[in-house]
Amino acid sequence: MIYCIESIDEEKKRENRLLYLAQTDLMTGLCNRGSGERRINELLQERTGGLLCLLDCDKFKAVNDTYGHSVGDKVIIAVAESLQKSCRENDVLLRLGGDEFAIFMPGLLEQKSAEKFFDRLFENFGEIAIEEMQGKHVEISLGACFYDGSEFVSFDQLYRNADHAMYQSKKKQGYSATIYDGQ
């Protein structure tokens, strides 16, 4: 009887480990794209309003080319840690792939609150210090869009709007955030 209980316990641990591996980006510990999108879509189906942010590292290819992929990996990990430090517990953080990340912040619906978040986030990004980069900062472009919950939208629709805003941010030097204005 005891053996059977231990066997079930080990099986449950193995099952939990496989679930973790299936849902997690192993480099950063954030949600991977599939599990993160699923969680955001669940919130959208419940009509939970909030702010979707997309961000990526500016000139990331140059970081890999100049300093090597191991330093690029350190940058990705440092960005993820800064995101975790900047976000709330109920925010959904995910690595979309490469140097691209997304955040859905349920209940964040005001421009002033979004701007405070951007300031906090950029302050945390400014603290990233990768020794091999010899004082060179990691620059981030961010695009965001609000969802008020009044009608159903998909993750893909919000993604397109936030992506459009992100490319407006890329036109500016340094840390930049743009909120989608419908144009």
DOZA-733371 format. One record per residue (C-alpha): residue number from 1; x, y, z. Coordinates in Angstrom, 3 decimals, decimal comma. Last residue first. Layout:
N
     n         px         py         pz
   NUM          X          Y          Z
...
END
This chain:
183
     n         px         py         pz
   183     -4,701     55,111    -36,578
   182     -6,559     53,724    -33,579
   181     -4,473     55,488    -30,933
   180     -2,102     52,678    -30,013
   179     -0,019     53,608    -26,977
   178      3,644     54,336    -27,704
   177      6,570     53,564    -25,434
   176     10,209     54,515    -25,988
   175     13,502     53,763    -24,327
   174     16,320     55,065    -26,482
   173     15,977     56,665    -29,935
   172     12,562     57,081    -31,569
   171     11,360     55,431    -34,790
   170     11,127     52,137    -32,886
   169      8,274     53,601    -30,830
   168      6,069     53,907    -33,940
   167      6,892     50,256    -34,637
   166      5,654     49,391    -31,169
   165      2,345     51,153    -31,828
   164      1,663     48,946    -34,859
   163      2,609     45,893    -32,796
   162      0,170     46,966    -30,057
   161     -2,637     47,183    -32,611
   160     -1,741     43,862    -34,276
   159     -1,433     42,132    -30,882
   158     -4,836     43,414    -29,786
   157     -6,441     41,834    -32,850
   156     -4,423     38,613    -32,470
   155     -5,351     38,310    -28,782
   154     -8,979     38,283    -29,853
   153    -11,568     40,964    -29,285
   152    -14,947     40,647    -27,579
   151    -16,904     43,795    -26,872
   150    -17,010     46,229    -23,961
   149    -13,893     44,839    -22,279
   148    -12,010     48,153    -22,376
   147     -8,925     46,838    -24,186
   146     -6,018     49,275    -24,198
   145     -3,113     49,113    -26,593
   144      0,628     49,072    -26,137
   143      3,852     49,338    -28,087
   142      7,270     49,179    -26,467
   141     10,765     49,746    -27,808
   140     13,650     48,725    -25,577
   139     17,297     49,736    -25,371
   138     19,878     47,544    -23,632
   137     22,584     49,847    -22,329
   136     26,290     49,809    -23,211
   135     28,379     49,889    -20,030
   134     31,014     47,376    -21,150
   133     28,687     44,956    -22,996
   132     30,529     41,970    -21,462
   131     29,472     43,033    -17,954
   130     25,745     43,089    -18,728
   129     24,256     45,870    -16,626
   128     20,488     46,201    -16,580
   127     19,584     49,108    -14,293
   126     18,137     51,151    -17,157
   125     15,640     48,327    -17,771
   124     14,320     48,879    -14,236
   123     13,862     52,615    -14,894
   122     12,216     51,748    -18,214
   121      9,703     49,508    -16,439
   120      8,937     52,041    -13,710
   119      8,409     54,814    -16,284
   118      6,286     52,522    -18,482
   117      4,149     51,562    -15,453
   116      3,614     55,213    -14,543
   115      2,631     55,887    -18,188
   114      0,111     53,040    -18,091
   113     -1,408     54,379    -14,879
   112     -1,737     57,845    -16,437
   111     -3,314     56,384    -19,610
   110     -6,000     54,551    -17,657
   109     -7,299     51,013    -18,192
   108     -5,072     48,708    -16,155
   107     -7,617     46,145    -14,951
   106     -5,798     43,121    -16,314
   105     -2,195     43,830    -17,402
   104     -1,323     41,713    -20,431
   103      2,403     41,599    -21,077
   102      4,242     40,578    -24,237
   101      7,878     39,827    -25,045
   100     10,059     39,795    -28,148
    99     13,836     39,190    -28,082
    98     13,664     35,778    -29,726
    97     10,229     34,349    -29,069
    96      6,872     35,522    -27,736
    95      8,172     35,525    -24,185
    94      5,242     35,857    -21,884
    93      4,044     37,882    -18,950
    92      0,435     37,748    -17,745
    91     -0,181     40,283    -14,967
    90     -1,748     38,877    -11,781
    89      1,422     39,223     -9,662
    88      2,075     42,804    -10,719
    87      4,792     43,820    -13,142
    86      8,051     45,755    -12,849
    85     10,260     43,117    -11,172
    84      8,946     40,413    -13,510
    83      9,647     42,613    -16,534
    82     13,140     43,412    -15,260
    81     13,814     39,684    -14,823
    80     12,629     38,999    -18,382
    79     14,894     41,766    -19,727
    78     17,847     40,330    -17,774
    77     17,193     36,827    -19,184
    76     17,025     38,137    -22,768
    75     20,201     40,192    -22,252
    74     22,043     37,190    -20,800
    73     20,984     35,158    -23,848
    72     22,428     37,846    -26,131
    71     25,648     37,608    -24,111
    70     25,746     33,851    -24,825
    69     24,906     34,586    -28,458
    68     28,041     36,612    -29,092
    67     29,175     40,129    -28,203
    66     29,097     41,976    -31,522
    65     26,837     39,766    -33,667
    64     24,473     38,868    -30,809
    63     24,212     42,491    -29,651
    62     23,876     43,652    -33,292
    61     20,953     41,253    -33,762
    60     19,312     42,889    -30,737
    59     19,244     46,291    -32,428
    58     16,355     47,473    -30,244
    57     15,147     44,935    -27,706
    56     11,494     44,017    -27,973
    55      8,208     45,014    -26,490
    54      4,536     44,272    -26,770
    53      2,107     45,628    -24,185
    52     -1,551     44,699    -23,759
    51     -3,475     46,873    -21,298
    50     -6,618     45,812    -19,509
    49    -10,261     44,890    -19,734
    48    -11,504     41,474    -18,674
    47    -14,168     40,520    -21,183
    46    -14,302     36,925    -19,902
    45    -13,286     35,891    -23,423
    44    -10,438     38,415    -23,186
    43     -9,207     36,856    -19,932
    42     -9,241     33,385    -21,513
    41     -7,458     34,804    -24,579
    40     -4,718     36,175    -22,305
    39     -4,210     32,789    -20,642
    38     -4,122     30,993    -23,998
    37     -1,683     33,552    -25,443
    36      0,626     32,986    -22,480
    35      0,422     29,191    -22,755
    34      1,296     29,169    -26,447
    33      3,935     31,912    -26,397
    32      5,884     30,538    -23,437
    31      5,031     31,791    -19,977
    30      8,020     33,307    -18,193
    29     10,846     31,220    -16,694
    28     13,346     33,101    -18,876
    27     15,388     30,447    -20,718
    26     12,859     27,631    -20,252
    25      9,888     29,470    -21,717
    24      7,163     27,785    -19,727
    23      3,879     26,063    -20,539
    22      4,978     22,615    -21,767
    21      7,873     22,407    -19,306
    20      5,582     23,223    -16,364
    19      3,060     20,600    -17,502
    18      5,848     18,032    -17,816
    17      7,053     18,851    -14,291
    16      3,519     18,586    -12,894
    15      3,086     15,143    -14,519
    14      6,437     13,960    -13,153
    13      5,513     15,150     -9,668
    12      2,117     13,414     -9,965
    11      3,793     10,172    -11,074
    10      6,174     10,354     -8,127
     9      3,245     10,817     -5,724
     8      1,315      7,974     -7,382
     7      4,304      5,659     -6,930
     6      4,791      6,746     -3,357
     5      1,144      5,964     -2,617
     4      1,447      2,560     -4,307
     3      4,564      1,705     -2,329
     2      2,739      2,506      0,894
     1      0,000      0,000      0,000
END
